């Protein structure tokens, strides 16, 4: 069975766009916040841009016929992605919204997160029920973020909480109000590169210093997920919040076996330092964390990829994603085409359906 012949596909990482940045959000901002952003209607951009035509991460052929940026037209995306590739559910994560981490003012960041959420609820989810939303929160104020989760977490089509990150590791109790609200509503936490890493004082830093090129920055993305997931495991987040799930989107996956081995080895040597862990650290990772397939990492030989899949229990932990409309996106008709049918079914549909509670969604909401 070829990938494009899988009966049902869930795409766990799709990026919609709003033309005009904050200007496009104005109808969803209060009049007072519209005045606050007057003269500042363009979201800050990282200085290390991809060396592509027009210096954008969005592929040029994704531009809608009617104009606007690629990913800005839900009708066109429905045609070229959902219909063409038999996508039953597409999880919308706004990288554009993730840029709110560059704002040091928590009031501004919180207002923008709310506006982004209301925009996609009204402009996208009402257009096609296959669109599902990873709602964005501003981690600047965890209590306000928890309020936002509870405000719209029950809305039909909201399936995850996108958490753009600060330089505070995810195991820190600072984030507990967010985790409590997400667990309460049965929503997984989704982390994803925001395009701000290493470029702003309030956004996540790269290990060792600031990269000097886009290729360096893009290659370094996995270290962000690596450090934060290790923090969550050893700080006991999954002990305190036993129903909490996390999706690490677009951070790769080939490093997962090595981090499991390293955590387990250190736990055997220093487990007295983390007495709250009741089982091997790798078991918490396997039980609570999932990873997206894009960008597909291609070792020299196909058998090496199969070995990585076996070591990371990919039939349980890996979830298909296209990353559309970005320049390096992976379409389902040429992704994992040689996988055994049962494993392919798990990766292309079942794992995401379980993580996002999509099988229950249509019944209970």
N, C-alpha and C positions, 0 to 999 in steps of 0.2 A: 504494500500500500504506500503510495507516494504521499508526501506531507500535505499536498493540496487536495488529497482525497480523504483526509481524515474527516469523519462525519461531522464533527463539531470542533471549532477552534475558539479559544479565548486568547485574546491579545492583551497581555498584562501591562503594556507600556506604550501608550499612544499620547502624542503631545499636541494638544490644540493650541491655537494662538489667537490673540486678540489684536486686531489692527489698531495702531495708534498708541499702544501701551496704556498708560493711565488715562489718556484721552478717551480711549474706547471704554474705560471703566466708569467714566463720570456719571452716567445715569444710575450707577449702583453705589455711588458714594453720597453721603449726606451733604447738604449744602455747605455745612461748616468745613467738612473735609475737602470738598471741592476747592474752597478758598485756600486751605492749607497747601494743596498741591498746585495751586495756580503758579504757572511759570516753571513747574517741575513735572511735566507730563511725560517725560521719557525715562524709562527705567535705566539705571546704570548698567553698563556693559563691561565685561572683562577685557582688559587690554590685549590679552593673548587670544586672538580669534583664529579660527581654522583658515589655513592658506588656500581658500577656495574662492571661486568667482563670487563677488559681492561680499566676501568675508562673512558668510552666514553658515550656521550649522544645518540649515534647512535645505533639502535638495530642491533644485530649481524646477524640476518637473512636477513638484507638488503644488506649485502656484495655481490657484483656481482660475478657470477661464475668465471669470468676472473680475479678476484683479484681487489684490490683497496678498498677504504673506501665505506661504505654504502652511497648511494646517488651520487656516482661519475660517474656512467654509465647511460647516458640518455636512452640508448636502453633497459637496464634491468629495469629501473624505468618505462619506457613505458609499459613493459609487466606486471609487478607486481602491478602497481598502476593505470595507465591510462586505460589500456585495461581491467584489471580484475574488476575494479569498475565503469566502464562507466564514466570516468572523461572527460568531454568535454574541460575544460580548467584547467590548473594547474598553479597557480601563484608562480613563483620561487623567493624566498627570501633567499639570501645567508647569513646565520648567520656567516659563515666564513668571509665574507666581512665585516660584522658588527664589527669585531675585529679591524678595522682600527682606532677606537676611542682611542685605547691605544697608538697610535703614537702621540707624542706632536708636531711633525714637520708637518705643513700643506702641504708642498710640497710633502712629502712622502705619506701622507694619500690620497691626491688628485690623485696622480699617481696610487696608488693601486686601488682606487675606479674606475678609468677609465679602468684599466686593467681587473678588475673583470667584469665590464659591457661588454667590448669587447669580453672577453672569452665566456660569456654565450650567447651573441648575435650570435657568430660564431659557438660555439660548441654544443649548445642546441637548440636554436630557429630555426636554419636551419634544424634540424633533424626531428622535429615534430611540426606542427603548433599549437598543443594543449598546448605547453609550452608557457607561457607568463612571462615576466620579470618585477619584481619590481627593477628597476635600483637602484644601491647604490650611495650615495653621501657622501663626506667628509664634515661634518659641521664645520670643522676647519676654512674654508674660504668660507663664504656664497656666495660671488660673484663668486668664482670659481665653487662652487656647482651649482649655477644658470646657469653658462656656460655649465656645464656637462648636466644638464637637457635639455637645448636648443640644445645641440649637438646631443643627441640621442633620445630625447623625442618623436620625430616624427617617429622613426623607428617602423616598423611593429612588433607588439608583445610586445612593451614596454607599460605597463599599469599602473604603479605606481612608486612612488619615495620612496625608503627605506631610512629612515633618522636615522642612529645610533646616539644616543644622548650623549651630554655632560651634565655637571652640569649647564646648562642654561635652565631654564624652557621655554617651547615652546611658551608661550605668549610673550616672549621678542622680541623686534624689531630687535634684532640680526639676527633672522631667516627670516625677511621680504623678502630679495632677493630670498630666496628659495621658499617661498610661492607664490611670484609674478610669478616666472617662472612656477611653478607647475600649478597654476590656469590658466595661459596663455595657457598651453598645455592641460588642462583638465585632469591632472593626480592627483589622490589622494596621499596624504602623508601616508606612512605606517610606523608605529613604531612597534618595536619587541624587545624582550630581545636579547642582543648580546652575552651573556655568559661572559661579562666583568664586569658586575655591581658589585660595591663594592670591586673590586679587583685591580683597577688601579687608579692613581691620576687623569687621564683625563676622565675616564668613569663615568657613573651615580652612585651616592652614594645611599645607602639605608638609609631610615629615621632612625634617632636615633643612627646610627653607623654601624660598620662592622659586618656582620653575622659571626658566628663561624662554620657553617656546611652547607653542600649542601642543606639539607632539609629545613633549615632556609632561605637560599638565595632563593630557588625555591618558597617557600611559600610567600615570600615578593614581588614577581614580580608585583602584581597588584598596589602597592603603586606608582610605577613609572608612570604608565598610569594615575592613579587617579590625582596625582599632576600636571602632564603636561596638561591634558585636562581641569582641573579647571583653570589653568593659561591661556590657550587659550581662554576660554570662557570669563573670567573676564577682560582680557587685551584687549578684543575686536577684536581678530584676525578674527573671522567670520563676524564681521561688516565691517572690512577693506577689507577682501577677501571673499565676499559673495558666491562665487562659489567653494571655497576650501572644500575638503572632507578629512577625516582622517580615517584610519583603525588602530585600536589598536589590534594587532595580538598577541595571546598567553598570554594575560594579565588577562584572565578570564572575567567574566561578571556579577557574582552574586552581585557585589558591585555597579553596575550601578544605581539601584533604590535609594540606600541610598545617593549617591553623588548628584543625581538630587534633592532629597528632601532637602539636606543640602544647596546646592547652592541657591535654590529657597527661603528657609527660610531666609538665610542671605541677599539675594537680597531685600526681602521685608523690612528688618530692616535697611539696609545700601545702598540702591540703589543710593543715592546721591554720593556715592564714585565711581560709575561706570555709569555715566550719558549716556554714549554711547550705553549701552544696551537698546534696544527698546522693548524687550520682556523678559519673564522669562528665566533665564539661561538654564533650562532644555530643553527649546524649541530649543536653539542653538545646544545643545548636540544631541538631537533627529534628527535634520535636517542635521547635518554635520558629525557625528561620527558613525562609525560602529565597531563591535566587532566580533572576530572569536570564533567559538564554542569550539575549542580545547585549553586547556584541559576541557572536559565536567565536570562541577561541579555537584556533585550528593548529594543533601540533603537527609535527612533521609526518606522522603516520596516523591513519585513522584509528588503529588499534589503541593508540595512546589516549585518544579522546574517550574511547569506550572504557579504558581503565580508570580515567578520571571520573567518569559517570558511575562506575561501580564503587569507587572509593567514597564518593560524596553522596551515594544513595540517590542518584538523580531521579529515579522513578518516584521518589518521594519529595525531593527538595527543589527540583528544577521546573521552571514555568516558562512557557514560550512567550516571546515578545517580539514585536517588529521594530520598535523605536521609531515608527513612522511619525513625522516626515523627515527625520534627520538624514544626513548625507550617508551614513553607514548603516542604514536600517536593513533588517533581514526579513524577507518575505517568506511565508510558509512553504511555497512551492520549491524552494531550494535550501531549506533548513532541515538538518538531521534526516536526510532522505533514506539513509540505510538502517535506521534504528528498527529494532523488532517492533511489531505492531502494538503489543501490550504496553511497552515502554513509551512509545510515541503517543499513545492515547493518554497516558498519565501526564506527560509533559505538555501536550498541546491542549488538554482540556481538564482532566480530572483534578490535578493539583491546584489549579487556579479556582475551579468550582468550589473546592473544599475551603481554600484559604479565604475567598471572598463571600462564602456562603451563598453562592449564586443559585444552587439548586433549591434552597429554601426561600430565596428572595422573592421569586414569583408567586410563591404560595402564601407567604406571611405578610407581604407588604401591599 
